[in-house]
Amino acid sequence: MTHDIWDRIRYARDAALDAEKTERQRLADADNADLQQAASVRLATRQAVREALDDILDETSDPDGTAA
């Protein structure tokens, strides 16, 4: 059961990492300040979630999708 919890946390971290990539693309594609601001806020939120899950797992992930 404990192993399942860690797997689920890793899955959530990886999903947040994927969402970061999506937000980075939205930020790059934004054609006005409002869209840039919205994407920037979402990106920062996704990063904070991923980093918190990294802390829980005592691992490090990066925006390229790899975990150590």
N, C-alpha and C positions, 0 to 999 in steps of 0.2 A: 504494500500500500504506500509506504513512504517513497518508493521509487516512482510510483505513479504521480505523486505530487510534484516531484522534481521534474519529471517529464512534462507535466502540464505547465509548470512555470517556464521551462525552456521553450515550450510551444508558444506561450504568450509573449515571451521576449522576442522570439523569432517573428511572430506576427507584428509586433510593434516595430521591429526593424524593417519589415516589408512595407509597413505603412509609412515609415520615414522616407523610404525611397519614393513612394507615391507622392508624398508631400514635397519632396525636393523637386520632382518633375513638375508638379503644379506650380511651385514657386518659380521655376525656370520658365514656364509657359505663361505666367501671369502677365497680362498686358495693361494692367492699371494698378494703382497704389492700393486700392481696396482688396483686390485679389491677392496681391503680394502680402499684404498685412495678414489676411486670413490664413494663407498658406504658411506664413512664418509662425503664427501662433500655433497652428496645428502641428507643425514640425517640432517646435520647442516642446510641446506636450508629449508627442511620441518619443522624443529623445529622453525626456525626464522619466517616462514609464520604462523605457528600455534600460536606462541606467539604474533605476531602482531594482529592476529584476536582475540585472547583472550583479548588483550588490548582494541580493538575496542568494544568488547562485554562487557568489564568490568567483565569477568569471568576467571576462572582458569580451565584448562584441564590438564590431565596428560597422560603419555604414556600408561596407562592402559585403556584409552578410556572413562574415566568419566569426567564430567564437573561439576563445582560447581556454 
